[in-house]
Structures are given as structure tokens and as C-alpha cells.
Amino acid sequence: MDAFRSGAEQHLEDLLYVPVANQYNICRIGSSLTDDKDTRIEELTLNDVDLRDLSDSSSATSSPDIGSTNVVHMSYHVDRGVKSAPLVFRHLWASFHLDPYMVYMFSRNVPGFHQLPSASPQGQGHRYLSFYLNCQAHWAMWTYDTSNFSTNAIVLSRDTPGRPDAYPAVHAHLRRYASSSGHPLFLTLAFALERIEYIDKVVKDQHRRIGRAEQYTGFSHFYLNKPLPPIQDAEAKLAQLSDLSRTASSVLVALADMVQHLQCSETMLAAIESFELTKTMSVVDGIVTRDTEMKLIARLLLPQLKGRYNYLDYIKQRAQNQLTVIFNLLARHDAQATINIARATQHDSTSMKTIAIMTMGFLPATFWAALFSIPSLQWDQPKVIGSRFWVYWAVTIPTTLSVFVVWLAIVKRGRIGEGFRDLMMIVTGGGGAAAGGGGGGGGGGGGGGGGGGGKKTMMTMRATRASELTETTTQREQYPRSSGGSTTTRPRSKQLSSMA
């Protein structure tokens, strides 16, 4: 175990630090083991130098009839590191006899509550119990000296911009249950109670949020008979549905987060309930009294935590139902938008028909007007058709044909490209055949064989191309049946077989 711990000490050197002018908040609690009402609480704010002196004095032997607790609070940013001078943090770690492996757990963000195997530093005659807690909002690492009933802890609160610090709530529970100081799991009780209050607050807020979503959509058992208001502004309705979708999704994420907090709280309370004093420390009446009271609290709260799991699942089902409803409403709006587009397209089609009808109405008149205005037609002469009237048709007919050819080329450019590739393959195959014939000519009888080989190659290439076109045409000519949504394939293999 010592080799295992020594391997983890390197992580203490590798931690990131923010060496600024730091001020540390320290809470010192002393509770008499013979008189429950004799409890002293001291609040300190120290700099780096004073904190080092305090840590040295805290490691000294305490009074045998006083259960003492020293909590040093720091901040920790996931990207920047611990807000402390490196030497101060390492000195504090050594003075509190914190297990080196907890540095590894902290650096790897190991979640949950854990009690590590006890350690006895050589030459000191003390036996320490080590505890580690990571409940996302803060990390807590502490040791308990079984010889003098003293606890020394480092609490690192997560520094998250825009979110409040969770340590003040923990500090309030430390003061409220200060009479339990001296018990190894005194800090465990304070953190468990703080997390449970946090869970209740967040879950209640999520319940309220999903209730507002149900009231807006109207799809809920509680609003079954409430008529839905008519839609006045479709854009505002879509924006509101998008916001509700985000709300329901955030509720699901918050509930998943609360499950983790519940599991951690349940682990802490179970540790309090199953803790056995006789196996870890010398028993005195004051510690036994504290242990009994803490076990009563744990036994009261543990069944309630199991009920909270059902409550979380209840809200989760409602949130998932609202997500389904919101998606259906959004799909309904999309369908309505598609219908509106179809109506607009129909209106445009009607407009185009109107233009076409107007064109058909004016086209004969404009044609005859243009024809009568041609100088080659002399309407006031006995011979109407002039000698140069053929020029009109010589220009008009090729131009008209060119327009239709260009239009067909644009519309059928895909098939024209395929036909061009077929032509190139045929030409290439023919060249090979000619080459084969020429090569065989020098060899007499071999010429026929060469020519036959070239012709066979050309036929093979054309057959392969015809097969590819058959597959391509088969894939392209899928169309929906008139009586259902299935598709029917009409291969054109017969038309393409002649190419082979």
C-alpha cells in the first residue's frame, strides 16, 4: 500500500495552481465530549503565511475531551487549477496527513464518497482515517485522528462563472450540527444534508417548469378539458415551442444530474448508518452519543431518498411526454407550412396559366401583324410575294430549330452525356479492333485472330456498358404507385439490349 501511495504523490506536484494573493476562510469547531452544550466556533480569514502556521498548530495533539474540526476552504477552477500558492497547498496536505492517493482521485475527478484504508505515520503513534468526497459542487478531503478525535479537512469549491458557490450552505450545516464535532463522519453528515436540500430545491423547480410547459401545450392530465387558444401569430408560436423544447430538455438533464447527487447522498448516509466505532477508534461516551444521533438522522433520511427516486422518475416521464408533444406540434406547423406552400404554388400556377392564355390570345394577332409588316410582302401590288421573301424563311427556320435543339440539349444533357460516353467507348473499341487486325496482317493467319480479338474486346466493352446503363436506368425509373406508397421498377433492358 505504501508503494501505491508513493506513486500517487507525483500528482500533487502536477496539479495546476493560481498563485494569487489568496485569502483563505477557516472554520474551527471545538465540542466538548462531556458537555454537549459546550461548543465553540471560530471563523478566520488568513493569508498564506498565517495558514501555514495554523496548519502546524492544528496537527498538534488536541485536548482529549474536545472533539475538534478544522476546515480550510479554497476555490478550484477546472481549467486554471487550485487558487492557492503551491507550497502552501502542499504544506497543508502534509500537515493534515492527507492520503496521497486522494490527490490522484481529485486530479482524475473521481465521483462519490469514499473511505480509504487507515494509515499510521511512522514514529507518531497516530492512526488516521481518510475520507474523500466529490459531489460536483465541491471536493472535500479530510483525515480523522483516532487518538485525539480531531478532524482536519480541505474543501475545494468549484469555481463556475455565473453560478453561486455551494460552500455557504455547507458552512451553515457545520455550524448547525457543531455539537457532532469529534465524530469521524461529522463532515459527511453536513455534506449529505446540504446535498439533500439542494436536490429538493432543484427538483421542485424542475417540477414547476414542466408544469408551465404542460399548461401552455394543453397536453396533460391536468389540462385535459381546457380549450386551446387560437393561434394568432404562427412565428411567435413556433418560437415559444422551441423555447419549451429547450426547457423540457434542460429538465431531463437536471433530473439526470439529481440522480447522481441522490446516489452520492445515499452513499454518505449509508456510511453513517453502518459505521462501527469499535473497529476504528477508542470509544468514549461523548463519541457514542454523537454516533447514535447521527445514525438516527441517517435512518430517517435514507427511506426518503428512495422515495425521491420515484419522484424524479415521475417528473422525467412528464418531461419526455412534453418533448413528444412539442415535436408533434412542430411537425404539425411544418405540415401546415407545406400546405401553404402548395397553395402558393397553385396560385403561381394559376398566374402562369393566365399568362399563357393571354399569350395564346395575342399570339395570332401579333403573328399576322408581323407578317403584314414584312417588306418582302407587297400587299398593294398585284404580286404580293416579293423576290426576296425566301430570305425570311431561310433565317427563321434554322433559328427556330436551333432554339429547340438548345432547349433539348439543356433538358436532356444527362442522357446526351451518357450517349457521348457510349460513342467514345465504341470508337475506342473499334480502334483496338483495327490495331488487332493490323498486327495480325503481318503474321498471316494470325491477323484474323488479332482482328477477331479486337472485335471481341469491342463487343465485351459495349455489353458491359449496356449492363451498366440497364442498372442505372432501373434505379432512376422508380416511381410511386397511384394506389399506395410502394415503388415499382420499370427496367429498360429491352431497349438497351440492342446496344450490346
ABEGO torsion letter per residue (X at the ends): XAAAAAAAAAAAAABBBBBBBBBBBBBBBBBBAABAABBBBBBBBBBAAAAAAAAAAAABBBBAABBBBBBBBBBBBAAAEBBBBAAAAAAAAAAAGBBAAAAAAAAAGBBEBBBBBBBBBBGAGBBBBBBBBBAGABBBBBBBBAAAGBBBBBBBBBBBBGBBBAAAAAAAAAAAAAAABGBAAAAAAAAAAAAAAAAAAAAAAAAAAAAAAAAAAGBBAAAAABBBBBBABAAAAAAAAAAAAAAAAAAAAAAAAAAAAAAAAAAAAAAAAABBAAAABBBBAAAAAAAAAAAAAAAAAAAAAAAAAAAAAAAAAAAAAAAAAAAAAAAAAAAAAAAAAAAAAAAAAAAAAAAAAAAAAAAAAAAAAAAAABAABBAABABABBAAAAAAAAAAAAAAAAAAAAAAAAAAAAAAAAAAAAAAAAAAAAAAAAAAAAAAAAAEAAAAAAAAAAAAAAAAAAAAAAAAAAAAAAAABBBBBAABABBBBBBAAAAAAAAX
